[in-house]
Amino acid sequence: MSFRFKPTLLALMFVVCVHSGGLYAQVVVPLQETGPSNRRLDLAILGDGYTSGELGKFATDVNQFLAEVFAQEPFYEYRNFLNVRRIDVASNQSGADHPERVPQEFKDTAFDATYNCANIQRLICVSNSKVLTAASVLPPSQRDLILVIVNDPEYGGSGGSIAVASTHSFAVELILHETGHTLAFLADEYTSQPPNCSDFFEPSEWNATKQTNRDLIKWTVWIDSATPVPTTDENLGIPGLYQGARYCPTTLYRPTYDSKMRTLFRSYDQINTEQFIRRFYEFARPIESQLPAATEISLMQGQSQEFRIMTPQPATHMLDITWILDGQQVATGSVYTLYSGGLSQGNHSLTATVDDPTPAVRIDPQSRLTQQATWTIAVNASLRRVRAQVTSQ
Amino acid sequence: MPRGNILPIAVLILAHGLTGFLQAQQTRMRVPVPSRPITQQLSDLLEPVNITVSAAAATPVQAAGTREVRVRWTTGSAASTPSTPAARPVSSGGSFSVSEQRNYPEPARQDSSLNLGPGRLFVAAIDRNRGLKSWSLTLDPRIVRSEGPGADGTLTGETLYFEHTEFLVTIPDDPDIVELRLFEVQSEGQSHRLVSAGSVPIER
């Protein structure tokens, strides 16, 4: 799948910012705008160590990054739930600091990216302060996630409130793993330490448990009845109860044998994908807008009224929309035209229920994938009947 | 098509459709999990730290605008790089301060569910009476992760803590908000508790 670069010239913004390092210019390039930011997950991507002459390379690197992200589930299916913007910031020099090299290498870059941060070779740190200053060219709703791509081919990056990745070919996978923490609040499924194993309490993350009773496992609905618990199978993508998770080799369990939360270049697998989708719906609600916007409608008997529901659009399936009039299903689909001729005078209730029927979500405790809109419709006597009544009086 | 051939084909189509339908029903199964209203969840969480919760604060706020507060975290350490968690407890060794505030015309976005867990920072915006006005839950911005594939391809990692960093908190542009209280989230199985990490005044 190729990522299509869609700069919107009108939306392209040129901003000059002053920060502690001096004066630099920023250009915001919308890459994917699928809906209003208050109804989308908005990703802002910045680059460090790209000189003004290398901003074309930055654009290419970002497009490559996005193509790889949107080729994977659930980002492929739910790509329309994301807005993506690139913020071009030129650095004075190309690359990043390498204090571990002999001789040491230091570069004058916009966000001070440095390898070997805290004496960990692969850990790239940036100045969060400078990144936030640059990202603040966008309003808060347009930067739910912030990613910095560092113009250096050596493997490295970091996860946290600001994700950082080099241009190494593994970096996309690293960012997808980190997004599992940042966006989906998932646990690591590997067992090496550090960090320390903490197994006193049941983990809060959806993909780790200390529970071995099949019926009480958080993801029990995903475990086939023929799959033994604990599960010793080493096949990929089979939900079960696999020993070892969250830095604990024996006392905590993970849902599949080897997901992306354990090993790069793996799938997220069912339970982690499910959590991503639930989180997508905390940004993009099933009902994007409704027409009429007013929820109390007055109609003359015999008059027709069109009702319409707009939803975000997954890539390969539609959201189900069911229309219920006074407790009876009357239609499905995004538009329903009500003819009030057959309705009695008085109040009637019309409800549209929107549901994402994806089989990728089996547990939806807060009903994030379902939403309702309800109208109260007052049907009044038709003009002809009113006139007739007036005449008869 | 001879009529005699239609019946077996129709049966096959019906059988295929029924199988697909049954599979779809199985895969679309949604398990209802009872959850308490968010107002109650917030009350349970915040009462122990002396913050009162009203229904208005728990549900999405559509204030006229957003105030973005840039919060600075600093420790006494002169080190510019993060340190390992073994080096010190997170909150006891540092403090928060406000470095900048900006207003935006767009309405503030309010989280709609409490995704509590370790490594997250709960921010409560409160009024003079310690009443909750808005809240947010983010990854603890003081945490940075270093992860990479080991020799067998499985990831290894370390979690470190910034000695100095900045992060942004968005709140409704509400003149009643006078303070941000910041808490670390500690998990105790299915329940969680907040541990004070600090506070910053919101000045107008």
Boltz contact constraints between the chains, C-beta under 6 A:
constraints:
  - contact:
      token1: [A, 117]
      token2: [B, 81]
      max_distance: 6.0
  - contact:
      token1: [A, 118]
      token2: [B, 81]
      max_distance: 6.0
  - contact:
      token1: [A, 118]
      token2: [B, 82]
      max_distance: 6.0
  - contact:
      token1: [A, 118]
      token2: [B, 160]
      max_distance: 6.0
  - contact:
      token1: [A, 120]
      token2: [B, 146]
      max_distance: 6.0
  - contact:
      token1: [A, 122]
      token2: [B, 148]
      max_distance: 6.0
  - contact:
      token1: [A, 123]
      token2: [B, 146]
      max_distance: 6.0
  - contact:
      token1: [A, 128]
      token2: [B, 165]
      max_distance: 6.0
  - contact:
      token1: [A, 128]
      token2: [B, 166]
      max_distance: 6.0
  - contact:
      token1: [A, 129]
      token2: [B, 166]
      max_distance: 6.0
  - contact:
      token1: [A, 132]
      token2: [B, 166]
      max_distance: 6.0
  - contact:
      token1: [A, 132]
      token2: [B, 168]
      max_distance: 6.0
  - contact:
      token1: [A, 139]
      token2: [B, 104]
      max_distance: 6.0
  - contact:
      token1: [A, 139]
      token2: [B, 106]
      max_distance: 6.0
  - contact:
      token1: [A, 140]
      token2: [B, 66]
      max_distance: 6.0
  - contact:
      token1: [A, 140]
      token2: [B, 68]
      max_distance: 6.0
  - contact:
      token1: [A, 140]
      token2: [B, 170]
      max_distance: 6.0
  - contact:
      token1: [A, 141]
      token2: [B, 106]
      max_distance: 6.0
  - contact:
      token1: [A, 158]
      token2: [B, 144]
      max_distance: 6.0
  - contact:
      token1: [A, 159]
      token2: [B, 145]
      max_distance: 6.0
  - contact:
      token1: [A, 160]
      token2: [B, 143]
      max_distance: 6.0
  - contact:
      token1: [A, 160]
      token2: [B, 144]
      max_distance: 6.0
  - contact:
      token1: [A, 161]
      token2: [B, 139]
      max_distance: 6.0
  - contact:
      token1: [A, 161]
      token2: [B, 141]
      max_distance: 6.0
  - contact:
      token1: [A, 161]
      token2: [B, 167]
      max_distance: 6.0
  - contact:
      token1: [A, 182]
      token2: [B, 139]
      max_distance: 6.0
  - contact:
      token1: [A, 185]
      token2: [B, 115]
      max_distance: 6.0
  - contact:
      token1: [A, 185]
      token2: [B, 117]
      max_distance: 6.0
  - contact:
      token1: [A, 190]
      token2: [B, 154]
      max_distance: 6.0
  - contact:
      token1: [A, 190]
      token2: [B, 155]
      max_distance: 6.0
  - contact:
      token1: [A, 192]
      token2: [B, 156]
      max_distance: 6.0
  - contact:
      token1: [A, 194]
      token2: [B, 158]
      max_distance: 6.0
  - contact:
      token1: [A, 195]
      token2: [B, 159]
      max_distance: 6.0
  - contact:
      token1: [A, 201]
      token2: [B, 187]
      max_distance: 6.0
  - contact:
      token1: [A, 201]
      token2: [B, 188]
      max_distance: 6.0
  - contact:
      token1: [A, 201]
      token2: [B, 189]
      max_distance: 6.0
  - contact:
      token1: [A, 202]
      token2: [B, 189]
      max_distance: 6.0
  - contact:
      token1: [A, 204]
      token2: [B, 117]
      max_distance: 6.0
  - contact:
      token1: [A, 204]
      token2: [B, 187]
      max_distance: 6.0
  - contact:
      token1: [A, 221]
      token2: [B, 31]
      max_distance: 6.0
  - contact:
      token1: [A, 263]
      token2: [B, 153]
      max_distance: 6.0
  - contact:
      token1: [A, 263]
      token2: [B, 154]
      max_distance: 6.0
  - contact:
      token1: [A, 264]
      token2: [B, 149]
      max_distance: 6.0
  - contact:
      token1: [A, 282]
      token2: [B, 112]
      max_distance: 6.0
  - contact:
      token1: [A, 357]
      token2: [B, 28]
      max_distance: 6.0
  - contact:
      token1: [A, 359]
      token2: [B, 27]
      max_distance: 6.0
  - contact:
      token1: [A, 359]
      token2: [B, 28]
      max_distance: 6.0
  - contact:
      token1: [A, 362]
      token2: [B, 29]
      max_distance: 6.0
  - contact:
      token1: [A, 363]
      token2: [B, 31]
      max_distance: 6.0
  - contact:
      token1: [A, 364]
      token2: [B, 30]
      max_distance: 6.0
  - contact:
      token1: [A, 365]
      token2: [B, 33]
      max_distance: 6.0
  - contact:
      token1: [A, 365]
      token2: [B, 35]
      max_distance: 6.0
  - contact:
      token1: [A, 366]
      token2: [B, 35]
      max_distance: 6.0
  - contact:
      token1: [A, 366]
      token2: [B, 113]
      max_distance: 6.0
